[in-house]
Amino acid sequence: MNFQIETVSFCDLTCTECPNWMMKRKRQFMSRDVWDVIVNNYVIPYKSLNAHLSPPTIIPHKDGEPLLNKRLPELLATIADADPSFKIDIYTHGLLLKRSFIEFLGSLPNRIRLLISFHFNNHDGTVNDYTQTDSLLREIFASCWQPQNIEFILASHVIKPMTRDRLEEGKSTWAGPINAGRVTVHANCSINPWTGLIDDPGTVEFNGCPYAEFGHMFFGASGNIVACCLDLEEEIVFGNVMVDEPAAMVAKLEEFYAAQRRKELRHEVCRNCFGMGKRLDQSAGNLVQLGVSA
C-alpha cells in the first residue's frame, strides 16, 4: 500500500506538465496534528493488519513541492520512529535540494527513493535553471560518499518544447553514474493528462482507473481523504481524518474503487480522466466539451 500524503499543496514552479498553477482550492501546509493522525490511525494500523504484505510506502507529496515544507524532516523522522521497515518515496522538482537534506535522509533507517523530476519549462515559456541541482548530484555521484539507503532516480518529460532527442542527449551525460549503479535516469515519453487539464501530443490515455486496485490512499493537506492524486481540486472527498473513522473511510474507498473496476464513472473528474468529459483548452484558457459523458 502507498500512502500519498500532501504535506504542502502549493509549488514554486508553474511547470508545463503539471496543473498545480491552475489550482483553485486553498493552498496550505499540512499541520503536524493531521500528519500524526494519518500515521497513527492509518499507516501503522495497516502494517499491523497486513504483516504478511510488503511494508507500506509513505509518499509525502500529492499536488505540491514537498521541500517547500521546512518541517518535512520532522515529519519523516516520525515515520522512522514508528517503523524502520516503512519505505519512503520523495518526489521533488529538485531545485530546493540541499546536501544537508540528503544527509538527513541518509541518517534514517528506512529505505528511500529520491525521485528528482527535472521540470525545465514553465507554462509561461520561462526556463528553470538546474545548474546548482546538477552540480550537487554530480558531486555526490563522483565522491565515495552516497547514502546506502537512498535510491536516486532522475526523470524528465517529453513535453513541448522538449524533445525525446534532447532528453536522451541529457541522459547520456549521466552515463558514468548510471554505469556505476549510483543513479537511474528516465526520459519519459508519456505525460499525465491530469483528468483533461493538460492537452499535449504526449499525454497518455487510460483504459481503466490507474488506482482501481486500491493500492494507494490519498490524503490532502487539510486531512481530506480523496480518490486520487489526479483530482486536483479534491472534487471527490470521502471524509476527513480529523472527524471520520478510519474503518468507515476504508469501506467507502473499497466501494468507490470497485465501481471504478466496473467502469462505473460516477464523477466528472473520473470521466475527464478517460477523455469523456471536459478538458482545458490552454490556448484559449477555456473549458471545452469532449466526447460524451458516461
C-alpha positions in Angstrom: 0.0 0.0 0.0 1.2 3.5 -0.8 0.1 6.3 1.4 0.3 9.5 -0.6 0.2 12.5 1.8 0.1 16.1 0.7 2.4 17.8 3.1 2.1 21.0 1.2 -0.4 21.9 -1.6 1.5 24.6 -3.4 4.6 24.8 -5.6 7.1 27.5 -6.5 7.1 26.4 -10.2 4.4 26.6 -12.9 5.5 23.6 -15.0 4.0 22.8 -18.4 3.4 19.2 -17.4 1.8 19.9 -14.0 -1.5 21.7 -13.3 -0.6 23.0 -9.8 -0.6 26.6 -11.1 -4.3 26.2 -12.1 -5.3 25.0 -8.6 -8.2 27.0 -7.1 -8.6 25.2 -3.7 -6.8 26.6 -0.7 -3.1 26.2 -0.6 -1.6 25.2 2.7 0.9 23.2 4.7 -0.3 20.1 6.4 -0.4 20.5 10.2 1.5 18.2 12.5 -1.8 17.1 14.1 -3.2 16.0 10.7 0.1 14.2 9.9 0.1 12.4 13.2 -3.5 11.2 12.8 -2.7 9.8 9.3 0.4 8.0 10.6 -1.1 6.7 13.8 -4.7 5.8 12.6 -4.0 4.7 9.0 -0.4 3.9 8.2 0.6 2.0 11.4 -2.7 0.0 11.7 -2.4 -1.0 8.0 1.1 -2.5 8.8 -0.3 -4.3 11.8 -3.2 -5.8 9.9 -1.2 -6.7 6.9 2.1 -8.0 8.4 2.2 -10.7 5.6 2.5 -8.0 2.9 5.3 -5.7 1.9 5.7 -2.8 4.3 3.8 0.3 3.1 5.4 3.2 1.3 4.9 6.8 2.5 4.9 9.5 -0.2 4.9 13.0 1.4 3.7 14.5 -1.8 0.5 14.9 -3.9 -0.1 18.3 -5.6 2.8 20.4 -4.2 6.5 20.5 -3.8 7.4 18.8 -0.5 10.7 20.5 0.0 8.8 23.8 0.5 7.7 22.4 3.8 10.5 23.2 6.3 9.1 20.7 8.7 9.5 17.8 6.3 12.5 16.3 8.1 10.5 16.4 11.3 7.6 14.6 9.7 9.8 12.0 8.1 11.5 11.3 11.4 8.2 10.2 12.8 8.0 7.6 10.1 11.4 6.3 11.1 10.4 6.3 14.7 7.2 4.4 14.0 8.8 1.6 12.0 12.2 1.4 10.2 10.6 -1.0 7.7 8.3 1.7 6.3 9.6 2.8 2.8 9.7 6.4 1.8 9.4 7.9 -1.7 10.3 11.6 -2.1 9.1 13.3 -5.3 10.6 16.7 -5.9 11.5 19.0 -8.7 14.9 19.2 -7.2 15.6 22.9 -7.3 15.4 23.2 -3.5 17.5 20.1 -2.9 20.4 20.6 -0.5 23.2 18.3 0.6 22.1 18.6 4.2 18.7 17.2 3.3 20.3 14.2 1.5 22.5 13.7 4.5 19.4 13.7 6.8 17.7 11.1 4.6 20.9 9.0 4.8 20.6 9.1 8.6 17.2 7.4 8.6 17.0 3.6 8.8 14.3 3.4 6.2 14.7 2.6 2.5 14.2 5.7 0.5 13.7 6.5 -3.2 14.6 10.1 -4.0 12.8 10.8 -7.3 14.0 14.1 -8.8 11.8 15.3 -11.7 13.6 17.8 -13.9 10.9 20.3 -15.0 12.8 22.5 -17.4 9.9 24.7 -18.7 7.1 26.6 -17.1 3.8 27.1 -18.9 4.5 30.8 -19.5 7.7 29.9 -21.5 10.2 30.7 -18.8 13.0 28.1 -18.2 14.1 26.7 -14.8 17.8 26.7 -14.1 19.1 23.3 -12.9 22.7 24.2 -12.7 23.0 24.0 -8.9 21.0 20.8 -8.6 23.0 19.2 -11.4 26.3 20.2 -9.7 25.1 18.9 -6.3 24.2 15.5 -7.7 27.3 15.1 -9.8 29.4 16.0 -6.8 27.7 13.2 -4.8 27.9 10.6 -7.5 31.6 11.4 -8.1 32.5 11.1 -4.5 33.0 8.0 -2.3 30.0 9.1 -0.2 26.5 8.2 -1.1 23.9 7.0 1.5 23.3 3.3 1.0 19.6 3.6 2.0 18.8 6.1 -0.8 18.0 5.1 -4.4 18.5 8.1 -6.7 16.1 8.4 -9.6 16.2 11.3 -12.1 13.4 11.8 -14.6 12.3 14.4 -17.2 9.4 14.5 -19.6 8.9 14.9 -23.3 6.5 17.9 -23.5 6.7 20.9 -25.8 9.2 22.4 -26.4 11.3 19.5 -25.0 12.0 16.6 -27.5 13.0 13.0 -26.9 16.3 13.6 -28.7 17.2 16.4 -26.3 16.3 14.3 -23.3 18.3 11.3 -24.5 21.2 13.6 -25.0 20.9 14.9 -21.5 20.5 11.3 -20.2 23.8 10.4 -21.9 25.7 12.9 -19.7 24.8 10.7 -16.7 26.4 7.6 -18.3 29.2 7.4 -15.7 26.9 7.4 -12.6 24.4 5.2 -14.4 27.0 2.5 -15.2 28.4 2.7 -11.7 24.9 1.9 -10.4 24.7 5.2 -8.5 21.6 6.6 -10.3 18.7 5.7 -12.6 17.7 8.2 -15.3 14.5 8.2 -17.2 13.4 10.2 -20.3 9.6 9.9 -20.1 7.7 10.0 -23.3 4.3 9.9 -21.6 2.6 12.9 -19.9 -0.2 12.5 -17.4 -3.3 14.3 -18.8 -4.4 15.3 -15.3 -8.1 14.4 -16.0 -8.1 16.5 -19.1 -6.3 19.6 -17.7 -3.2 19.1 -20.0 -3.5 18.8 -23.7 -0.3 17.6 -25.3 0.6 15.0 -28.0 2.5 13.1 -25.4 -0.4 12.6 -23.0 -1.4 9.1 -22.2 -4.9 7.6 -22.4 -6.4 5.5 -19.6 -8.5 2.4 -20.3 -9.2 1.9 -16.7 -8.7 3.7 -13.4 -5.0 3.8 -12.6 -5.8 3.2 -8.9 -8.7 0.8 -9.2 -6.9 -2.0 -7.4 -6.8 0.2 -4.3 -3.1 0.1 -3.8 -3.0 3.8 -2.8 -4.6 6.0 -0.2 -4.5 9.7 -0.8 -4.7 12.5 1.8 -5.0 16.2 1.1 -3.2 18.9 3.1 -6.3 19.6 5.1 -6.7 15.9 6.0 -9.3 15.1 3.4 -9.3 11.6 2.1 -9.6 11.8 -1.7 -9.9 9.5 -4.6 -6.5 10.0 -6.3 -3.6 12.4 -6.9 -5.2 13.4 -10.3 -8.2 15.1 -8.5 -6.5 18.5 -8.3 -9.5 20.3 -6.7 -10.5 17.5 -4.4 -13.9 17.1 -6.1 -14.2 13.5 -4.7 -13.8 13.6 -0.9 -14.7 10.6 1.3 -14.2 12.3 4.6 -11.5 13.9 6.8 -9.1 12.2 9.1 -9.8 14.6 12.0 -13.5 13.7 12.2 -14.2 10.4 10.4 -13.4 6.8 11.5 -10.7 5.0 9.5 -12.8 1.8 9.1 -15.7 3.8 7.5 -13.3 5.7 5.2 -11.7 2.4 4.0 -15.1 0.9 3.3 -16.0 4.0 1.2 -12.8 3.7 -0.7 -13.3 0.0 -1.3 -16.8 0.7 -2.7 -15.5 3.5 -4.9 -12.7 1.5 -6.4 -14.9 -1.5 -7.0 -17.2 0.8 -9.1 -14.1 2.0 -11.0 -13.1 -1.5 -11.8 -16.6 -1.9 -13.3 -16.0 1.3 -15.2 -19.0 3.0 -13.5 -17.7 6.5 -13.8 -20.0 8.4 -11.4 -17.8 11.6 -11.1 -16.9 14.2 -13.7 -13.3 14.1 -12.7 -13.2 10.3 -13.5 -14.9 10.8 -16.8 -12.4 13.5 -17.6 -9.6 11.1 -16.8 -10.9 8.8 -19.6 -11.3 11.7 -22.0 -15.1 11.7 -21.8 -15.7 14.9 -20.0 -14.1 18.4 -20.3 -10.5 19.5 -20.7 -8.7 22.8 -20.6 -8.1 24.5 -23.9 -4.9 26.1 -22.7 -4.5 28.3 -25.8 -7.8 30.0 -25.1 -7.9 29.4 -21.4 -11.4 27.9 -21.6 -13.0 24.6 -20.9 -14.3 22.8 -23.9 -16.5 19.7 -24.1 -15.1 16.5 -25.4 -17.0 13.3 -26.3 -20.0 12.2 -24.3 -20.4 11.6 -20.6 -20.7 8.0 -19.4 
